Amino acid sequence: MGILKEIIHESAIGNKPAIYKAFVISVFVSIVIISFTMLTAILKNPQQVITGFGY
């Protein structure tokens, strides 16, 4: 927990109010969770993923 507090303190949100820090961290955590959920869904059903490359 000390490492996380140090990272937050040295970041751009280090001197912001606690509610702002909580909001930024919750948005970051939700993006990470959604990304892992999408990765898990893609790895479970790779045959349903359609990828197209082109211009």
N, C-alpha and C positions, 0 to 999 in steps of 0.2 A: 504494500500500500504506500510505503514511503517513496518508492520509485515513481509511482503514478502521480503522487502529489508534486514531486520534483519536476516531472515532465510538464504538468499543468502550470506550475509556477513559472517555468522558463518559456512557456509558449506565449502566443499572442493573447490568450484569455487569462493570463496569470493575475492581472490586477483588476479583473472585472468582478461584479457582484456574484455571490454564490448561486443565485437563481439562474443567472446567465451561464455560468459554468455547467450547472446541472443540465440545462437545456442543450447546450452544445454537445456535451458528453452523451446524452440520451439519443440525440440525432445520430451521432457517430456510431453508437452501439446498435441502433436500429438498422442503419445501413449495412453494417457488418453482418448482422443476423440475417437480413434479407438476402445478402449476397451468398452466404453459406447455404441458405435454404434453396436458392435457385441452383447453386452448384450441385447440391444433393439431388434435386429433382432431375437435373440434366444427366447426372451420372446413373441414376436409377432407370431412366427411360431414354437412352441415347438413340434408339431407333425412331423416336417420334420427333427428334430435333431436325429441322430442315435448315440447312445453311446454304446460302447462295452468295456467290462472289461475282462481281461484275461491276461495270461502270454504268 
